[in-house]
Amino acid sequence: MGKGLVNLQPIHTDKFLQSNVALAGLLIPFLTVTDQEKLFFGKMHISMYYLALAMYPRMMITLDEELKPLKVNVRVGEAVDTVALAGTPK
């Protein structure tokens, strides 16, 4: 969504956990689209707010005590397995 800073997905934590609430938040608008005339564009247009249950931000903002932005070094990348196995040097 937007510039890629917010995702709509029920799976998080490197595809390890599934949120049932986020899955329901995605299914409700999809099911109301099946009857567009009466539900989606009629009196149930507010059901688009259910998508907020499945939104996950892909950004981080750091603030100090006075709510002013702080610059911090952050490492970004994929999760790495820190346990070394025999024959696979890190």
N, CA, C and O atoms as a CHARMM CRD file, in Angstrom:
* protein
*
  360
    1    1 MET  N      0.84800  -1.16800   0.00000 PROA 1      0.00000
    2    1 MET  CA     0.00000   0.00000   0.00000 PROA 1      0.00000
    3    1 MET  C      0.89700   1.23700   0.00000 PROA 1      0.00000
    4    1 MET  O      1.92800   1.25500   0.67300 PROA 1      0.00000
    5    2 GLY  N      0.52700   2.22300  -0.71700 PROA 2      0.00000
    6    2 GLY  CA     1.31200   3.44700  -0.75600 PROA 2      0.00000
    7    2 GLY  C      2.65400   3.21200  -1.40800 PROA 2      0.00000
    8    2 GLY  O      2.72100   2.75400  -2.54900 PROA 2      0.00000
    9    3 LYS  N      3.70600   3.51300  -0.71100 PROA 3      0.00000
   10    3 LYS  CA     5.05500   3.32000  -1.22900 PROA 3      0.00000
   11    3 LYS  C      5.69100   2.03600  -0.69700 PROA 3      0.00000
   12    3 LYS  O      6.91500   1.90200  -0.71400 PROA 3      0.00000
   13    4 GLY  N      4.89900   1.11900  -0.23900 PROA 4      0.00000
   14    4 GLY  CA     5.41400  -0.14300   0.26400 PROA 4      0.00000
   15    4 GLY  C      5.74900  -0.12000   1.73900 PROA 4      0.00000
   16    4 GLY  O      6.46600  -1.00000   2.21800 PROA 4      0.00000
   17    5 LEU  N      5.25000   0.86400   2.47200 PROA 5      0.00000
   18    5 LEU  CA     5.56000   0.95000   3.89200 PROA 5      0.00000
   19    5 LEU  C      4.55200   0.22000   4.77300 PROA 5      0.00000
   20    5 LEU  O      4.77500   0.06000   5.97300 PROA 5      0.00000
   21    6 VAL  N      3.43800  -0.22500   4.17500 PROA 6      0.00000
   22    6 VAL  CA     2.42500  -0.96300   4.93400 PROA 6      0.00000
   23    6 VAL  C      2.01700  -2.18800   4.12800 PROA 6      0.00000
   24    6 VAL  O      1.72400  -2.08100   2.93700 PROA 6      0.00000
   25    7 ASN  N      1.99700  -3.34300   4.76800 PROA 7      0.00000
   26    7 ASN  CA     1.59400  -4.58800   4.12400 PROA 7      0.00000
   27    7 ASN  C      0.21800  -5.02400   4.60700 PROA 7      0.00000
   28    7 ASN  O     -0.17600  -4.73400   5.73600 PROA 7      0.00000
   29    8 LEU  N     -0.50800  -5.72400   3.73900 PROA 8      0.00000
   30    8 LEU  CA    -1.75100  -6.38100   4.12900 PROA 8      0.00000
   31    8 LEU  C     -1.50700  -7.88200   4.04900 PROA 8      0.00000
   32    8 LEU  O     -1.54200  -8.46100   2.96400 PROA 8      0.00000
   33    9 GLN  N     -1.26200  -8.51000   5.18700 PROA 9      0.00000
   34    9 GLN  CA    -1.03700  -9.94600   5.17900 PROA 9      0.00000
   35    9 GLN  C     -1.32600 -10.52300   6.55800 PROA 9      0.00000
   36    9 GLN  O     -1.07100  -9.87100   7.57100 PROA 9      0.00000
   37   10 PRO  N     -1.85700 -11.74000   6.60300 PROA 10     0.00000
   38   10 PRO  CA    -2.14500 -12.36700   7.89600 PROA 10     0.00000
   39   10 PRO  C     -0.94300 -13.09700   8.49200 PROA 10     0.00000
   40   10 PRO  O     -1.01000 -13.56800   9.62700 PROA 10     0.00000
   41   11 ILE  N      0.15600 -13.19800   7.74100 PROA 11     0.00000
   42   11 ILE  CA     1.32400 -13.94000   8.20800 PROA 11     0.00000
   43   11 ILE  C      2.42500 -12.94000   8.54800 PROA 11     0.00000
   44   11 ILE  O      2.67700 -12.01100   7.78000 PROA 11     0.00000
   45   12 HSD  N      3.07700 -13.12300   9.68100 PROA 12     0.00000
   46   12 HSD  CA     4.13800 -12.21800  10.10300 PROA 12     0.00000
   47   12 HSD  C      5.25600 -13.00700  10.75300 PROA 12     0.00000
   48   12 HSD  O      5.18400 -14.23500  10.80900 PROA 12     0.00000
   49   13 THR  N      6.26600 -12.35300  11.23700 PROA 13     0.00000
   50   13 THR  CA     7.43200 -12.93800  11.89200 PROA 13     0.00000
   51   13 THR  C      8.10500 -13.95300  10.96900 PROA 13     0.00000
   52   13 THR  O      8.23400 -15.13000  11.30700 PROA 13     0.00000
   53   14 ASP  N      8.53000 -13.47600   9.80000 PROA 14     0.00000
   54   14 ASP  CA     9.23000 -14.30300   8.80400 PROA 14     0.00000
   55   14 ASP  C      8.43800 -15.55500   8.43100 PROA 14     0.00000
   56   14 ASP  O      8.99300 -16.65100   8.34900 PROA 14     0.00000
   57   15 LYS  N      7.16500 -15.38300   8.21200 PROA 15     0.00000
   58   15 LYS  CA     6.24200 -16.45900   7.80000 PROA 15     0.00000
   59   15 LYS  C      6.21900 -17.60400   8.80600 PROA 15     0.00000
   60   15 LYS  O      6.09200 -18.77200   8.43700 PROA 15     0.00000
   61   16 PHE  N      6.34100 -17.25200  10.06900 PROA 16     0.00000
   62   16 PHE  CA     6.34900 -18.25400  11.13000 PROA 16     0.00000
   63   16 PHE  C      5.02100 -18.29800  11.87400 PROA 16     0.00000
   64   16 PHE  O      4.59100 -19.37000  12.29900 PROA 16     0.00000
   65   17 LEU  N      4.35700 -17.14500  12.04200 PROA 17     0.00000
   66   17 LEU  CA     3.11400 -17.06500  12.78900 PROA 17     0.00000
   67   17 LEU  C      1.99500 -16.55700  11.90200 PROA 17     0.00000
   68   17 LEU  O      2.22100 -15.75000  11.00000 PROA 17     0.00000
   69   18 GLN  N      0.78900 -17.03200  12.16200 PROA 18     0.00000
   70   18 GLN  CA    -0.38300 -16.56300  11.43100 PROA 18     0.00000
   71   18 GLN  C     -1.34600 -15.93100  12.42400 PROA 18     0.00000
   72   18 GLN  O     -1.63100 -16.49600  13.48000 PROA 18     0.00000
   73   19 SER  N     -1.84400 -14.74700  12.06900 PROA 19     0.00000
   74   19 SER  CA    -2.79100 -14.05500  12.92500 PROA 19     0.00000
   75   19 SER  C     -4.20200 -14.32900  12.41700 PROA 19     0.00000
   76   19 SER  O     -4.54300 -13.96100  11.29300 PROA 19     0.00000
   77   20 ASN  N     -5.01300 -14.97000  13.23700 PROA 20     0.00000
   78   20 ASN  CA    -6.39300 -15.26600  12.83800 PROA 20     0.00000
   79   20 ASN  C     -7.22800 -13.99500  12.74800 PROA 20     0.00000
   80   20 ASN  O     -8.15200 -13.91700  11.93900 PROA 20     0.00000
   81   21 VAL  N     -6.91600 -13.01200  13.56100 PROA 21     0.00000
   82   21 VAL  CA    -7.63600 -11.73500  13.51300 PROA 21     0.00000
   83   21 VAL  C     -7.36400 -11.03300  12.18800 PROA 21     0.00000
   84   21 VAL  O     -8.28200 -10.49800  11.56700 PROA 21     0.00000
   85   22 ALA  N     -6.10600 -11.03400  11.75600 PROA 22     0.00000
   86   22 ALA  CA    -5.75300 -10.40300  10.48200 PROA 22     0.00000
   87   22 ALA  C     -6.37800 -11.16200   9.31800 PROA 22     0.00000
   88   22 ALA  O     -6.80000 -10.54500   8.33900 PROA 22     0.00000
   89   23 LEU  N     -6.44400 -12.47600   9.40500 PROA 23     0.00000
   90   23 LEU  CA    -7.07900 -13.26900   8.34700 PROA 23     0.00000
   91   23 LEU  C     -8.56100 -12.95100   8.24800 PROA 23     0.00000
   92   23 LEU  O     -9.09500 -12.84000   7.14500 PROA 23     0.00000
   93   24 ALA  N     -9.23500 -12.80300   9.38300 PROA 24     0.00000
   94   24 ALA  CA   -10.64200 -12.41300   9.37800 PROA 24     0.00000
   95   24 ALA  C    -10.81400 -11.00000   8.84400 PROA 24     0.00000
   96   24 ALA  O    -11.79400 -10.71000   8.15700 PROA 24     0.00000
   97   25 GLY  N     -9.86800 -10.11900   9.15500 PROA 25     0.00000
   98   25 GLY  CA    -9.92100  -8.75900   8.64800 PROA 25     0.00000
   99   25 GLY  C     -9.78800  -8.69000   7.13900 PROA 25     0.00000
  100   25 GLY  O    -10.31700  -7.76900   6.51700 PROA 25     0.00000
  101   26 LEU  N     -9.09300  -9.64500   6.53900 PROA 26     0.00000
  102   26 LEU  CA    -8.99000  -9.70200   5.08400 PROA 26     0.00000
  103   26 LEU  C    -10.20800 -10.35600   4.44500 PROA 26     0.00000
  104   26 LEU  O    -10.62600  -9.96200   3.35600 PROA 26     0.00000
  105   27 LEU  N    -10.77600 -11.34800   5.11100 PROA 27     0.00000
  106   27 LEU  CA   -11.89900 -12.08400   4.52600 PROA 27     0.00000
  107   27 LEU  C    -13.19900 -11.28900   4.53600 PROA 27     0.00000
  108   27 LEU  O    -14.01800 -11.45200   3.63100 PROA 27     0.00000
  109   28 ILE  N    -13.40700 -10.44500   5.52100 PROA 28     0.00000
  110   28 ILE  CA   -14.66900  -9.69600   5.61100 PROA 28     0.00000
  111   28 ILE  C    -14.87100  -8.78600   4.40800 PROA 28     0.00000
  112   28 ILE  O    -15.94300  -8.84300   3.80600 PROA 28     0.00000
  113   29 PRO  N    -13.90200  -7.94100   4.01500 PROA 29     0.00000
  114   29 PRO  CA   -14.12600  -7.11600   2.81100 PROA 29     0.00000
  115   29 PRO  C    -14.22500  -7.94200   1.53100 PROA 29     0.00000
  116   29 PRO  O    -14.96800  -7.58500   0.61600 PROA 29     0.00000
  117   30 PHE  N    -13.47400  -9.05000   1.46300 PROA 30     0.00000
  118   30 PHE  CA   -13.54300  -9.87800   0.26200 PROA 30     0.00000
  119   30 PHE  C    -14.91500 -10.52200   0.10800 PROA 30     0.00000
  120   30 PHE  O    -15.40400 -10.67500  -1.01100 PROA 30     0.00000
  121   31 LEU  N    -15.53400 -10.89700   1.20900 PROA 31     0.00000
  122   31 LEU  CA   -16.86700 -11.49600   1.12400 PROA 31     0.00000
  123   31 LEU  C    -17.94800 -10.45400   0.86700 PROA 31     0.00000
  124   31 LEU  O    -18.96600 -10.77200   0.25300 PROA 31     0.00000
  125   32 THR  N    -17.75500  -9.22600   1.31700 PROA 32     0.00000
  126   32 THR  CA   -18.75900  -8.20000   1.03300 PROA 32     0.00000
  127   32 THR  C    -18.68600  -7.72300  -0.41200 PROA 32     0.00000
  128   32 THR  O    -19.65000  -7.15200  -0.92300 PROA 32     0.00000
  129   33 VAL  N    -17.56000  -7.95000  -1.07300 PROA 33     0.00000
  130   33 VAL  CA   -17.43700  -7.57400  -2.48300 PROA 33     0.00000
  131   33 VAL  C    -18.30200  -8.48300  -3.35200 PROA 33     0.00000
  132   33 VAL  O    -18.64400  -8.10900  -4.47300 PROA 33     0.00000
  133   34 THR  N    -18.66400  -9.66800  -2.85900 PROA 34     0.00000
  134   34 THR  CA   -19.47400 -10.58300  -3.66300 PROA 34     0.00000
  135   34 THR  C    -20.86200 -10.00700  -3.96100 PROA 34     0.00000
  136   34 THR  O    -21.44900 -10.33900  -4.99100 PROA 34     0.00000
  137   35 ASP  N    -21.38500  -9.17100  -3.10500 PROA 35     0.00000
  138   35 ASP  CA   -22.66200  -8.49100  -3.34900 PROA 35     0.00000
  139   35 ASP  C    -22.39400  -6.99600  -3.33000 PROA 35     0.00000
  140   35 ASP  O    -22.72000  -6.31300  -2.35900 PROA 35     0.00000
  141   36 GLN  N    -21.79900  -6.48600  -4.40600 PROA 36     0.00000
  142   36 GLN  CA   -21.30900  -5.11900  -4.43400 PROA 36     0.00000
  143   36 GLN  C    -22.41600  -4.07600  -4.34900 PROA 36     0.00000
  144   36 GLN  O    -22.25200  -3.06200  -3.67100 PROA 36     0.00000
  145   37 GLU  N    -23.51700  -4.30200  -5.01200 PROA 37     0.00000
  146   37 GLU  CA   -24.57000  -3.28800  -5.07700 PROA 37     0.00000
  147   37 GLU  C    -25.16900  -2.97800  -3.70400 PROA 37     0.00000
  148   37 GLU  O    -25.36300  -1.81300  -3.35800 PROA 37     0.00000
  149   38 LYS  N    -25.45800  -4.01000  -2.93200 PROA 38     0.00000
  150   38 LYS  CA   -26.15500  -3.80200  -1.65200 PROA 38     0.00000
  151   38 LYS  C    -25.19500  -3.58600  -0.48500 PROA 38     0.00000
  152   38 LYS  O    -25.42100  -2.72700   0.36700 PROA 38     0.00000
  153   39 LEU  N    -24.12200  -4.37300  -0.45700 PROA 39     0.00000
  154   39 LEU  CA   -23.25500  -4.33600   0.72300 PROA 39     0.00000
  155   39 LEU  C    -22.07000  -3.39800   0.56700 PROA 39     0.00000
  156   39 LEU  O    -21.90400  -2.45600   1.34200 PROA 39     0.00000
  157   40 PHE  N    -21.25000  -3.66200  -0.43800 PROA 40     0.00000
  158   40 PHE  CA   -19.97100  -2.96700  -0.53100 PROA 40     0.00000
  159   40 PHE  C    -20.12400  -1.48500  -0.86300 PROA 40     0.00000
  160   40 PHE  O    -19.51600  -0.64000  -0.20600 PROA 40     0.00000
  161   41 PHE  N    -20.92000  -1.16400  -1.86000 PROA 41     0.00000
  162   41 PHE  CA   -21.11500   0.23300  -2.23200 PROA 41     0.00000
  163   41 PHE  C    -22.37600   0.82300  -1.61100 PROA 41     0.00000
  164   41 PHE  O    -22.68100   1.99400  -1.83900 PROA 41     0.00000
  165   42 GLY  N    -23.10100   0.05100  -0.84700 PROA 42     0.00000
  166   42 GLY  CA   -24.32100   0.53500  -0.21200 PROA 42     0.00000
  167   42 GLY  C    -24.08100   0.94900   1.22100 PROA 42     0.00000
  168   42 GLY  O    -23.27200   1.83300   1.50100 PROA 42     0.00000
  169   43 LYS  N    -24.79500   0.29700   2.12900 PROA 43     0.00000
  170   43 LYS  CA   -24.70200   0.70800   3.53600 PROA 43     0.00000
  171   43 LYS  C    -23.55600   0.04500   4.30100 PROA 43     0.00000
  172   43 LYS  O    -23.32200   0.38400   5.46100 PROA 43     0.00000
  173   44 MET  N    -22.84200  -0.88700   3.68100 PROA 44     0.00000
  174   44 MET  CA   -21.74200  -1.56900   4.37400 PROA 44     0.00000
  175   44 MET  C    -20.36600  -1.10600   3.90200 PROA 44     0.00000
  176   44 MET  O    -19.39400  -1.85000   4.03700 PROA 44     0.00000
  177   45 HSD  N    -20.25800   0.10100   3.35400 PROA 45     0.00000
  178   45 HSD  CA   -18.97000   0.58700   2.88200 PROA 45     0.00000
  179   45 HSD  C    -17.96200   0.75900   4.01500 PROA 45     0.00000
  180   45 HSD  O    -16.75700   0.81400   3.77000 PROA 45     0.00000
  181   46 ILE  N    -18.43600   0.84300   5.22300 PROA 46     0.00000
  182   46 ILE  CA   -17.55900   1.00300   6.37800 PROA 46     0.00000
  183   46 ILE  C    -16.76400  -0.27400   6.65600 PROA 46     0.00000
  184   46 ILE  O    -15.81600  -0.25300   7.44200 PROA 46     0.00000
  185   47 SER  N    -17.14400  -1.38500   6.01700 PROA 47     0.00000
  186   47 SER  CA   -16.43000  -2.64600   6.23900 PROA 47     0.00000
  187   47 SER  C    -15.00900  -2.61500   5.68900 PROA 47     0.00000
  188   47 SER  O    -14.24000  -3.54000   5.94700 PROA 47     0.00000
  189   48 MET  N    -14.63800  -1.58100   4.94000 PROA 48     0.00000
  190   48 MET  CA   -13.25400  -1.45400   4.48400 PROA 48     0.00000
  191   48 MET  C    -12.30800  -1.20900   5.65900 PROA 48     0.00000
  192   48 MET  O    -11.10600  -1.45200   5.54300 PROA 48     0.00000
  193   49 TYR  N    -12.83000  -0.73600   6.77600 PROA 49     0.00000
  194   49 TYR  CA   -11.99500  -0.51200   7.96100 PROA 49     0.00000
  195   49 TYR  C    -11.50300  -1.83600   8.55800 PROA 49     0.00000
  196   49 TYR  O    -10.56400  -1.83900   9.35400 PROA 49     0.00000
  197   50 TYR  N    -12.11800  -2.94300   8.18600 PROA 50     0.00000
  198   50 TYR  CA   -11.63700  -4.24000   8.66600 PROA 50     0.00000
  199   50 TYR  C    -10.26000  -4.57000   8.11300 PROA 50     0.00000
  200   50 TYR  O     -9.54700  -5.39500   8.68400 PROA 50     0.00000
  201   51 LEU  N     -9.87700  -3.93500   7.00600 PROA 51     0.00000
  202   51 LEU  CA    -8.54400  -4.16300   6.45600 PROA 51     0.00000
  203   51 LEU  C     -7.45100  -3.68600   7.40300 PROA 51     0.00000
  204   51 LEU  O     -6.31600  -4.15500   7.32700 PROA 51     0.00000
  205   52 ALA  N     -7.78300  -2.77000   8.28300 PROA 52     0.00000
  206   52 ALA  CA    -6.78900  -2.25900   9.23600 PROA 52     0.00000
  207   52 ALA  C     -6.30400  -3.35400  10.18300 PROA 52     0.00000
  208   52 ALA  O     -5.22000  -3.23400  10.75500 PROA 52     0.00000
  209   53 LEU  N     -7.08600  -4.41800  10.35800 PROA 53     0.00000
  210   53 LEU  CA    -6.66700  -5.51600  11.23400 PROA 53     0.00000
  211   53 LEU  C     -5.48900  -6.28600  10.65600 PROA 53     0.00000
  212   53 LEU  O     -4.74500  -6.92600  11.39900 PROA 53     0.00000
  213   54 ALA  N     -5.31100  -6.23200   9.33800 PROA 54     0.00000
  214   54 ALA  CA    -4.25100  -6.98800   8.68700 PROA 54     0.00000
  215   54 ALA  C     -3.09400  -6.11200   8.24300 PROA 54     0.00000
  216   54 ALA  O     -2.21800  -6.58500   7.51900 PROA 54     0.00000
  217   55 MET  N     -3.06100  -4.85500   8.65000 PROA 55     0.00000
  218   55 MET  CA    -1.99300  -3.95100   8.22700 PROA 55     0.00000
  219   55 MET  C     -0.79500  -4.07100   9.16000 PROA 55     0.00000
  220   55 MET  O     -0.93000  -4.02100  10.38200 PROA 55     0.00000
  221   56 TYR  N      0.37600  -4.23100   8.55700 PROA 56     0.00000
  222   56 TYR  CA     1.61800  -4.28600   9.30600 PROA 56     0.00000
  223   56 TYR  C      2.57400  -3.24400   8.73300 PROA 56     0.00000
  224   56 TYR  O      2.85000  -3.27200   7.53400 PROA 56     0.00000
  225   57 PRO  N      3.08500  -2.33400   9.54600 PROA 57     0.00000
  226   57 PRO  CA     4.01100  -1.33100   9.02400 PROA 57     0.00000
  227   57 PRO  C      5.39100  -1.92800   8.77000 PROA 57     0.00000
  228   57 PRO  O      5.83000  -2.83700   9.47400 PROA 57     0.00000
  229   58 ARG  N      6.06300  -1.40000   7.75200 PROA 58     0.00000
  230   58 ARG  CA     7.42600  -1.80700   7.43900 PROA 58     0.00000
  231   58 ARG  C      8.36500  -0.63200   7.64300 PROA 58     0.00000
  232   58 ARG  O      9.29500  -0.42600   6.86200 PROA 58     0.00000
  233   59 MET  N      8.12400   0.12500   8.67700 PROA 59     0.00000
  234   59 MET  CA     8.95900   1.28600   8.95400 PROA 59     0.00000
  235   59 MET  C      9.15900   1.40500  10.45900 PROA 59     0.00000
  236   59 MET  O      8.41700   0.82600  11.25200 PROA 59     0.00000
  237   60 MET  N     10.16000   2.15400  10.82200 PROA 60     0.00000
  238   60 MET  CA    10.42200   2.36400  12.23900 PROA 60     0.00000
  239   60 MET  C     10.81000   3.82200  12.43700 PROA 60     0.00000
  240   60 MET  O     11.63400   4.35600  11.69400 PROA 60     0.00000
  241   61 ILE  N     10.23400   4.44800  13.41100 PROA 61     0.00000
  242   61 ILE  CA    10.54200   5.83100  13.74600 PROA 61     0.00000
  243   61 ILE  C     10.98000   5.85900  15.19800 PROA 61     0.00000
  244   61 ILE  O     10.28600   5.34600  16.07500 PROA 61     0.00000
  245   62 THR  N     12.13600   6.45900  15.44800 PROA 62     0.00000
  246   62 THR  CA    12.61400   6.58000  16.82400 PROA 62     0.00000
  247   62 THR  C     12.44200   8.01200  17.28600 PROA 62     0.00000
  248   62 THR  O     12.73600   8.95600  16.55400 PROA 62     0.00000
  249   63 LEU  N     11.96200   8.16000  18.51000 PROA 63     0.00000
  250   63 LEU  CA    11.70300   9.47600  19.09600 PROA 63     0.00000
  251   63 LEU  C     12.37300   9.56800  20.45300 PROA 63     0.00000
  252   63 LEU  O     12.56300   8.55800  21.13100 PROA 63     0.00000
  253   64 ASP  N     12.73000  10.78100  20.84700 PROA 64     0.00000
  254   64 ASP  CA    13.26300  10.97300  22.19200 PROA 64     0.00000
  255   64 ASP  C     12.13100  11.32600  23.15000 PROA 64     0.00000
  256   64 ASP  O     10.95900  11.24100  22.78100 PROA 64     0.00000
  257   65 GLU  N     12.46800  11.71900  24.37000 PROA 65     0.00000
  258   65 GLU  CA    11.44900  12.01400  25.36900 PROA 65     0.00000
  259   65 GLU  C     10.58000  13.20600  25.00700 PROA 65     0.00000
  260   65 GLU  O      9.44500  13.31000  25.47300 PROA 65     0.00000
  261   66 GLU  N     11.09600  14.10100  24.18500 PROA 66     0.00000
  262   66 GLU  CA    10.33600  15.28400  23.77300 PROA 66     0.00000
  263   66 GLU  C      9.65200  15.09400  22.42200 PROA 66     0.00000
  264   66 GLU  O      9.19600  16.05700  21.80500 PROA 66     0.00000
  265   67 LEU  N      9.58500  13.83500  21.96700 PROA 67     0.00000
  266   67 LEU  CA     8.94300  13.43800  20.71100 PROA 67     0.00000
  267   67 LEU  C      9.57500  14.09200  19.47900 PROA 67     0.00000
  268   67 LEU  O      8.88500  14.43800  18.52100 PROA 67     0.00000
  269   68 LYS  N     10.87800  14.25000  19.52400 PROA 68     0.00000
  270   68 LYS  CA    11.62000  14.73400  18.36800 PROA 68     0.00000
  271   68 LYS  C     12.33100  13.53800  17.73300 PROA 68     0.00000
  272   68 LYS  O     12.81300  12.65900  18.44900 PROA 68     0.00000
  273   69 PRO  N     12.40300  13.49200  16.39300 PROA 69     0.00000
  274   69 PRO  CA    13.02800  12.34200  15.72500 PROA 69     0.00000
  275   69 PRO  C     14.50900  12.20200  16.05800 PROA 69     0.00000
  276   69 PRO  O     15.24400  13.18600  16.14400 PROA 69     0.00000
  277   70 LEU  N     14.92600  10.95100  16.24300 PROA 70     0.00000
  278   70 LEU  CA    16.32800  10.62400  16.50000 PROA 70     0.00000
  279   70 LEU  C     16.86800   9.82100  15.32600 PROA 70     0.00000
  280   70 LEU  O     16.15700   8.99400  14.75700 PROA 70     0.00000
  281   71 LYS  N     18.12600  10.06200  14.96300 PROA 71     0.00000
  282   71 LYS  CA    18.76800   9.24000  13.94600 PROA 71     0.00000
  283   71 LYS  C     19.48500   8.09600  14.64300 PROA 71     0.00000
  284   71 LYS  O     20.30000   8.32000  15.53800 PROA 71     0.00000
  285   72 VAL  N     19.18200   6.86800  14.23300 PROA 72     0.00000
  286   72 VAL  CA    19.78300   5.68900  14.83200 PROA 72     0.00000
  287   72 VAL  C     20.21500   4.75300  13.70900 PROA 72     0.00000
  288   72 VAL  O     19.55600   4.68100  12.67200 PROA 72     0.00000
  289   73 ASN  N     21.30900   4.04400  13.90800 PROA 73     0.00000
  290   73 ASN  CA    21.73600   3.04100  12.94900 PROA 73     0.00000
  291   73 ASN  C     20.94200   1.76700  13.17800 PROA 73     0.00000
  292   73 ASN  O     20.87900   1.25500  14.29600 PROA 73     0.00000
  293   74 VAL  N     20.33900   1.26000  12.11700 PROA 74     0.00000
  294   74 VAL  CA    19.52100   0.05600  12.21000 PROA 74     0.00000
  295   74 VAL  C     19.98400  -0.92500  11.14900 PROA 74     0.00000
  296   74 VAL  O     20.19400  -0.54900   9.99500 PROA 74     0.00000
  297   75 ARG  N     20.14200  -2.16400  11.53300 PROA 75     0.00000
  298   75 ARG  CA    20.52200  -3.19900  10.57300 PROA 75     0.00000
  299   75 ARG  C     19.26200  -3.79800   9.98300 PROA 75     0.00000
  300   75 ARG  O     18.36400  -4.23100  10.70500 PROA 75     0.00000
  301   76 VAL  N     19.21000  -3.81700   8.66700 PROA 76     0.00000
  302   76 VAL  CA    18.03100  -4.31100   7.96400 PROA 76     0.00000
  303   76 VAL  C     18.45400  -5.48200   7.09500 PROA 76     0.00000
  304   76 VAL  O     19.49700  -5.43400   6.44400 PROA 76     0.00000
  305   77 GLY  N     17.65400  -6.52000   7.08500 PROA 77     0.00000
  306   77 GLY  CA    17.95000  -7.68000   6.24700 PROA 77     0.00000
  307   77 GLY  C     17.13600  -8.87600   6.69400 PROA 77     0.00000
  308   77 GLY  O     16.19400  -8.75400   7.47800 PROA 77     0.00000
  309   78 GLU  N     17.50900 -10.01400   6.19000 PROA 78     0.00000
  310   78 GLU  CA    16.79100 -11.24000   6.52400 PROA 78     0.00000
  311   78 GLU  C     17.32600 -11.81900   7.82500 PROA 78     0.00000
  312   78 GLU  O     18.46200 -11.56300   8.22300 PROA 78     0.00000
  313   79 ALA  N     16.48600 -12.59600   8.46700 PROA 79     0.00000
  314   79 ALA  CA    16.90700 -13.24700   9.70800 PROA 79     0.00000
  315   79 ALA  C     17.97200 -14.29300   9.39000 PROA 79     0.00000
  316   79 ALA  O     17.86700 -15.01600   8.39900 PROA 79     0.00000
  317   80 VAL  N     18.99300 -14.36600  10.23300 PROA 80     0.00000
  318   80 VAL  CA    20.10500 -15.28300  10.01400 PROA 80     0.00000
  319   80 VAL  C     20.13200 -16.28500  11.13900 PROA 80     0.00000
  320   80 VAL  O     19.97800 -15.93700  12.31000 PROA 80     0.00000
  321   81 ASP  N     20.33200 -17.54100  10.76900 PROA 81     0.00000
  322   81 ASP  CA    20.45400 -18.58900  11.77600 PROA 81     0.00000
  323   81 ASP  C     21.83400 -18.47500  12.40400 PROA 81     0.00000
  324   81 ASP  O     22.84100 -18.57500  11.70400 PROA 81     0.00000
  325   82 THR  N     21.89200 -18.26800  13.70100 PROA 82     0.00000
  326   82 THR  CA    23.17400 -18.05500  14.37200 PROA 82     0.00000
  327   82 THR  C     23.82100 -19.34200  14.84400 PROA 82     0.00000
  328   82 THR  O     24.96100 -19.31000  15.30700 PROA 82     0.00000
  329   83 VAL  N     23.14600 -20.46000  14.74500 PROA 83     0.00000
  330   83 VAL  CA    23.72200 -21.73800  15.17000 PROA 83     0.00000
  331   83 VAL  C     24.47800 -22.33500  13.98800 PROA 83     0.00000
  332   83 VAL  O     23.88800 -22.61100  12.94400 PROA 83     0.00000
  333   84 ALA  N     25.77900 -22.53200  14.15200 PROA 84     0.00000
  334   84 ALA  CA    26.60000 -23.07600  13.06900 PROA 84     0.00000
  335   84 ALA  C     26.48700 -24.59400  13.05200 PROA 84     0.00000
  336   84 ALA  O     26.50500 -25.24900  14.09400 PROA 84     0.00000
  337   85 LEU  N     26.37100 -25.12800  11.86200 PROA 85     0.00000
  338   85 LEU  CA    26.33600 -26.56800  11.68600 PROA 85     0.00000
  339   85 LEU  C     27.66600 -27.02400  11.11400 PROA 85     0.00000
  340   85 LEU  O     28.37200 -26.23500  10.48600 PROA 85     0.00000
  341   86 ALA  N     28.01700 -28.28400  11.32000 PROA 86     0.00000
  342   86 ALA  CA    29.25900 -28.81900  10.79700 PROA 86     0.00000
  343   86 ALA  C     29.21800 -28.81100   9.26900 PROA 86     0.00000
  344   86 ALA  O     28.27500 -29.31600   8.65900 PROA 86     0.00000
  345   87 GLY  N     30.25500 -28.23000   8.66300 PROA 87     0.00000
  346   87 GLY  CA    30.33000 -28.18300   7.20300 PROA 87     0.00000
  347   87 GLY  C     29.72700 -26.94200   6.59400 PROA 87     0.00000
  348   87 GLY  O     29.84100 -26.74800   5.38400 PROA 87     0.00000
  349   88 THR  N     29.08400 -26.08200   7.38500 PROA 88     0.00000
  350   88 THR  CA    28.51500 -24.83200   6.85900 PROA 88     0.00000
  351   88 THR  C     29.11900 -23.66700   7.63300 PROA 88     0.00000
  352   88 THR  O     28.56600 -23.25500   8.65200 PROA 88     0.00000
  353   89 PRO  N     30.24600 -23.13000   7.16700 PROA 89     0.00000
  354   89 PRO  CA    30.83700 -22.00400   7.89000 PROA 89     0.00000
  355   89 PRO  C     30.00000 -20.76400   7.76300 PROA 89     0.00000
  356   89 PRO  O     29.33000 -20.56000   6.75100 PROA 89     0.00000
  357   90 LYS  N     30.03100 -19.94300   8.76700 PROA 90     0.00000
  358   90 LYS  CA    29.25100 -18.68800   8.76200 PROA 90     0.00000
  359   90 LYS  C     30.13000 -17.56800   8.29500 PROA 90     0.00000
  360   90 LYS  O     29.68200 -16.42500   8.21400 PROA 90     0.00000
